[in-house]
Amino acid sequence: MNSMNLKVKPLDMETGRNIVVLHEDDVGELGHFAGDRVKLATPKAELVAIANTTRRMVGRGEIGTFIEVTEALSLKPGDAVSITFAPRPRSVDFIKKKMDGRQLADEEINSIVDDIVAGNLSSTELAAFVVSEYIRGMNLSEIVALTQRMVSSGDKLELDISPVLDVHSIGGVPGNKYALVTVPIVAAAGLVVPKTSSRAITSAAGTADVMEVLANVTLGLEEIKRIVGKVGAVLAWGGAVRLAPADDIIIGAERMLGIDPRCQLLASVMSKKLAVGASHILIDIPTGSGAKVEDLDQAHSLSHEFMELGYMLNVQVEVAITYGGQPVGHAVGPALEAKEALETLRGDGPRSLIEKATSLAGIMLELGGVASRGMGRQMASDILKSGRAYQKMREIIGAQGGNPDVKPDDLPIGDKKEILLAPYGGYVTHIDNQRINLIAHTAGAPRDKGAGIRVILKEGRKVDKDEPLLEIYAEHEAKLDKALAIAKRRSPIRVEGMLLEHLVKKGHVFKGGRETGPPGARA
């Protein structure tokens, strides 16, 4: 087998994968093609990486190592590494098996997960796995195996406390910042909620994106454990710790493809919850037009899968099916949602957010045994109204390195703003969730924290001609212009009066109040 010793040239770029760059003459000498795998070995460690080629980025006898490889092997400029050809991993054959629609054995799923975590799969192979999940799906036994391997492949939060509660929304609804209200309510009742969240996949802001406006969410495992021990809860980004690390890699591929396979959704949620040691889990399934789950039949089916999966994994899972036909609250986008969450905790939030947050908190209070069945919602509402939840949120923000005294108006909202007006009077009959997300994305959310949308009028509201329907915020003028163009081309808010349509038969002409046929027609 051909081998070669090359000098390291670290490259200051993250790729999300184990990737190196070789001079094309060296690649030819090794007998490789661009995209082939190579094994890098030093006296202390080795790993497999994807090799790309260049004529300018590195010279002959050099190897360019991107940040992931540089850090994994603790490389320094000029270090020598041995390069040999690495065969295609067996897991690629198992991915092909799933593409063919066949069931995978536990050890085959384990192999795929292990290679994902080790960075042994190319971006094409990883995409093939995600697409095969999306098209072919998995049965519950496969999902159990996938979940368990995703948990065991990373670290686990060990808490000497019981019960440990967690909540997760499958998302897909704009403005779904419920966790910033629900978690402090539950923690204020003395229960433990180590909530880790992902960043946005298909929405304009994930829980981690919103919380990051208020405090640091990039916390290590020991920091999370310390904060939970101190204040009873945390709102952290799961990608910062090795809790089910395969999940974060797969989420990256899902984000690029714009898909969220159902089997991976189940495994993703459950693996993250098991990794933080949760014993009691509440799943929120928003349901309605434009949500990930559009009708109650789908919601019930997914609910039963979550509960059955929880039973097979020996944790208690309950499900809340919530209304997801329009945004939760009025704000969509990280800073706007953080502002609305703080306003809600301080006693001045929108009814839809208060209702959702207290309903979910109430179920969790019952799950945790501090409220009797049917009384949790009232207890949650009392905690919110008393200010105890706001005080708990201040403690969480402070423990995570933020300013506990921050006020809603202190949060930096994008200074570029446009208002979409109603073209005529009537009633708001529909809000398009997907279009709201698209406009907020185009305005810059979630990357630009101050970008997003404020929906002024919700479904059922009466509206006059030229009355404001929504406000678009951005940090950059060009992004605002693009977002406004999309909103004007097809408004995400439908306004209708009592007259829905006026139809006239094509070709007929009305004269003097008398209908005549088209030219040449018989009288």
N, C-alpha and C positions, 0 to 999 in steps of 0.2 A: 504494500500500500504506500503510495507516494506521501511524503511528509516534507515539511519545510519549517525552518525557524525564521520568524519575522520579528522586527522591532515594533513596539507599540507606539502608536500616535493617537492619544485620546482625542475624541471629537466631542465638542460641547453641545450635544443635542440629544434630547430624549426621543425615543421612537416607540416606546411601549413594548418592544420586543427585544430579543437578543440578536442584534444585527452588527455585522462588521463589514468593512470595505477593504477590498484587495485590489492591487494594481492588476490590470487585465493580463499583463504578461506573466505575472505570478500565477494567476488563475489558470492560464493556459498550460503552464508547466505542471500544475497539480492535476490537470485533466478535469477541471470543474467547469460548470456552466453557472452563469449568474442565477442566484436563487437557490443553489445547492447548499447543503448543510456542511459545516466544518466543525471539527472538535478542536477547541483551544485548550491547551494544557500548559500549566506552570508547575513548578516544583511543589506547590501547595494545593492546587485546585484545578478543576477542568469543567468546561461546559460546552454545550452545542449551540451554535449560532447559524443564522442565515447569512451567507456571503454574497454581497453585491460587488460590482466591479466599477473601476474608474480609471481614467488616465491622468487626472490632475489632483484629485483630493489627497492621494497618498502616492509616494514613489515606489519603485521596485524595492523589495526587501522590507517594506513597511506594511503594517495592518492598522487600519483606522477602526477604533473601538468606540461605539456610542456609549452614552452614560451608563446604561443598564449593564453592559458587558464590563466596562471599566470598573464599576463599583463591585460587581459580583466577584471579579477575580482580583480586586485590589491592585489594579495595574497603575503603573507610573510611566511617564514618557521614557522611551528607550528600553523598557523591559523587554526581555525575549520571551516569546511564546511559541510553542510547537503547534503546527497546523496539520491536521490530517483530515481526509474525507470521512464524513459521517453518513451512514446509510439512512434512508427514509425510515422514520419510526413506524412500528407496527400499528400504532393507533390510526394512522392514515387509512389502513385497510378496514378498520372498524368504522371509521367515518363513512367510507364508501358503502359498507354494509348497511348503515342507517340510511344513507341516500337511496339504497335499493328498497327501503321499507321493511327491513327485517329487524327483529328484536335483538337488542344487545345483551350479552351476559354481564354479570357484575364485574368480572375481571376485565372485560373489554371497556366498560365505562370507566373503571379505575385507570386503565391505561390512557384513555383520552384525557381525563382530568389531570393526571400526573404530567403528561406532556404539555398541557396548556400551562400549568403552573411553572414548569421548568423552561418554558419558552421554546420548546422543541418544534412547535408547529409554525408554519409560515402564515402570514395574514390570509392567504388564499385558502389554506387548509382549515384555519379557524372559521373563516366565513362559510366554508362548505359545511362544517359541523352545525353552525347556527342556522343556516338555511335548511339543512336536513331536519333539524328539530322543528322548524317552522312548518315545513311541508309534510313531513312524515309523522311527527309527534312521538310521544313515548307513553307506554302504559305506566300504571302506578308503581309496579315493581322496579321498572327502570328508573323512575323518578326518585324512589327511595334510595336506590344504589347511588344515583348521581348526587343526591343531597348529602348522604353520609360521606362520600368521598370528598366532596367539596369542603365539608366541615373538617375532616381528618387531615386534609392537605395543608391546613393553616393552623394558626394559634387559636386558643379558646380563652375567653374571659372566665376566670374562676372566682366566684363570689360566695362567701360563706354566709349567704342570706337565703331565706325562702319565705314566700315565693318571689320569683323574679318575673316581672311582667314586661311585655313588649307589645307594640302595635305597629301595623304596617298597612299602608294603603297601596293598592296596586296602581293607583295614579291614573293619568290620562285626562284628568279634569283640570282646567286652568284654575289657578289661585288656591290650590289645595293645601293651604298652610296650617291645617288643623293641629298638627303635632306640636306647634309652638304654643298652643293653648291647652291641648289635652294632656301632654306630658307633665307640665307644672301642676295642673289640677290633681292628677293622680299622685304625684310626688308629695304634694302638700298634704295629702291624706296619710302619709307615712309609708307608702309603698315604693318599691324600687323599680325604676324604669331605665335601664341602660340602652337608650335608643341610638342605634347607628343607622344612618341613611345613605342612600346613593345620591349622586348628583343627577340632574335631569337627563332622562333618556329621550322621551318624546315630548315632554312638557317644557314650558318656558322657565321653570324653576323647580328643582327638587328641594326636599327639606334641608339638605346640607347647604345648598346654594343660598337659601333664605336665612338660615341660622348664621351663616358666615358673615352676613351683614352686621350681626350683633356681637359675635365672638369668634374665637378660633375654633374651627371644627377639625383641624388636622392634628389629632391627638394620638399619642401612642397608647399601647395597651395598659401600661402602668398608670398613665395619666387618667385614662378612663376609669380604671379601678379606684384610683384615689378620689376622683371627683364624685363618683357614685357613692363611695363610702362617706364622703363629706356632706353632700346635699341630696343624695337619694336618686339623682337622675343625671343624664347627660344627653346632649343632642349633638352627635359627632358624625363625621364623614367616615363611613366604613372602609373606603378605599385607602385610608391612611394607615391602616393596621392590617395584619395578615389574617383577618377573619374571613375564612372561605375565599382565599385570594383568586381562585379560578373564576369566581363570580364577577369580580371587577374587570378581569380581562375579557370575559364573555360580554359583559355589558358594553365595553368599548366597541366590540364588533357589532353588537345590536344597534348601538347609536349610529354607527357609520352606515348600516344597512337600513335603518329606520323601521326595524321590526322588533317584536317582543314575543318570542315563541311561548305558547302556553305552558308547555312542560318545563321550560327553563325558568319561566316566571315562578312556578310552584317551587322548583328546587332553589332558586335564588332567594326567595323570601324565607323559606324554611331553614336554609343553611345559615343565613345571617342571624336568624333568631336563635338557632341552636348554638351558634358560635359564641353568643353572649350569655349563654346559660339560661335562656328563658324557659320557664316551666309552664307559663300561661300566656297564650298568644291570641291577640285579637287581630283579625284580618278585615280591612275595610275594602269593599268592592263597590266603587261608584258605578252607577248604572243609569244609562239614558242615552239619548241621541248624541253622537259625537264622542262618547266615552269609549274606553277599551271594551267594555261590556255594554251592549246596547239594549238588551231586554232582560226581563226577569228570568226567563227560562235559562239563558246563558249564565246569569248570575247564580241561580240555584245550582246549576251543574258545576260551576267552578267552586262554589261554597262547599259542596259535598266532597269534591276532590281535596280541598284544603283540609277539611275535617278528617277525612279518611287518611290522608297523608300524616296528619298529626297523630292519629291513633297508631299508625304503623311505626311512627318514630317515637312513641311513648311521651308525647307532650299534649297538654290540653289546648285545643284550638276552638275558638268560637269566631263566627263571621257576622259582620254587620253589612247589610246591603243598603247603601245610601244613595240619595238622589244625585245623579251626575249629569243631568241634561243641560246644565249651564254652569258658569264659574261659581266657585265657592267664595262668597263675599264679592268685593268689587275689584280688588287689586290682583294683578298678574305680573310677575317679575320679582326678582329677589328683594330689592329695597322697598318696593311698594308693598309687597306681602309682609315683610318684617314690620313695616310701619303699621299695617292694618292689624297684625297679630298683637303688637304692643297696645294699640288703641283698644282692642278687645279685652286684653288682660286688665287694662285700666278702667274698664266699664263702659266703653263707648264704641263697640264693634258692630258690624252688620249682623242682622238676625240669622242669616244662613250659616255664617261661620260659628256663631254662638251655639246654634242648635246642633250642628254637626259635632263640634268639639265636646260639648257637654254630653251628648248622646254616647259618643265613643268612650269618653272618660267614665261615664256611668256604668257601662258594661265592664270596664276594667276594674272599677271599684268593687263590683260584684264578684268578678273573677278572683280578685285578691282577697276576698272575704271580709272587707271592711264595711260593705253595704249589703243588705239583704236583697234578694231577687225582686226586681221591680222598683227598688228605691234608690238605685245608683244615680239615675239622671238627676233627681232632686238634690241629692248630696253634692253632685258635681256642680250643679247650678249655684248652690249655696256657697261652695268654696270659691267659685269664680266671683260672685257678687261681694263676698266678704273682703276681697283683696288678697287672700292667702295665696292664690295661684300667681298673682302678679309678684308678690314678695318672693315666692319660690323661683319664679323665672329670673328675678334679679340675682338671686343666689347662684343659679345655674350660669347666667351670663358672667358673673364675677369669677366663678370657679374656672370658667373656660377662657379667662384672660380678657374679657370684654369690660365695658364700662357699665356697671349695674345701674347707674343713674341716667342712662341714655333715655331721651324722650323721643316720641314718634317724629316730631318735627326736626330732630337733630339728624335724621338719616338722609344721606345724599341721594336725592332723586335726580334723574337726568334733566339738564337745564334746557334741552331742546324739546319743544312741546307742540303738538297739533291737536285740534279738536274736530271730531267727525260729527256733523249735524244731521238731524233728521230731514229727509227730503220732503216729507209731508207729514201731516198729523195722523194720528191713529193710536195703535197699541203695539207694544213690543210683543211679538208672537213667537219669536225664536232667536236664540243666540247660538251661533255655530262655534262649538268648542275648538274644533280643529283649526278653523280660520283665526280664532283669537290667538291660539298658540303660534300659528304661522306669522301673524303680524307682530307679536311680541318677540319671536325669534328674529325676525327681520330687523326689528328695532335694536337688537343687540343682546337680548336676554338669552341665557343667564350669564354669559361671559361678562357683559357690561352690567354691573349690579344695579345701576340706576335706570336701566331700560325696562320698558314694559307697557302695560295698559291699565287704565282704570275704567271699568265698565260703569257708567253712571246710572243707566236705567236697565233694570232686569225684566225678565218675562212677566207679562201681565200689566206692566205700567203704562199709563196713558202718556202720550207724547204729542207735543205741538210741533208744527213745522218750524225748522231751524233750531229746535231745542237740542242741546248737546247730548249725544248718545255715548260717546267714549272719548277718552283722552289718551293719546299716544305719547310716551316719553322716550327719549333717547339721549345718549351722550355725544353722538356724532350726527351732524346735519345730514350727511349722505344716507346714513341708515334710517333716519327719520323720514326722508323723502321716499325711500323705497317702501317703508312700512305703510306710509300714507297712500302711496299709489296702489298697493294691494287692497287696502281698506276701501278706497274709492271705487276700484274696479268691481269689487263685489263685497258689499258691506257684510260684516259678520253678525250684524243685528238686523233682523227683519222687522219692519214696521208695516202694519196692515190696518186698514179701516174696516168698516162694515162691508164695503164693496170690495170683494176679493179680485174679481176679474170682469172685464167687459168684452164679450165675444161678438163678432160680426162675421157673417158668412162671406167668404172671400169672393170678390167680383160683384157683389151687389152694391147698388148706389141708391141713396135716399134723396128724393127731390120733393120739396114742398110737403114733407111729412108722408109721402107715398113711396113705397118701395118699388123699384123697377129692377128687372133682371139685368144680367150682363149684356153688353152690346150684341145684337143679333138674336136675343132671346124672344120667344113668342110671347105676345101680350096675353 
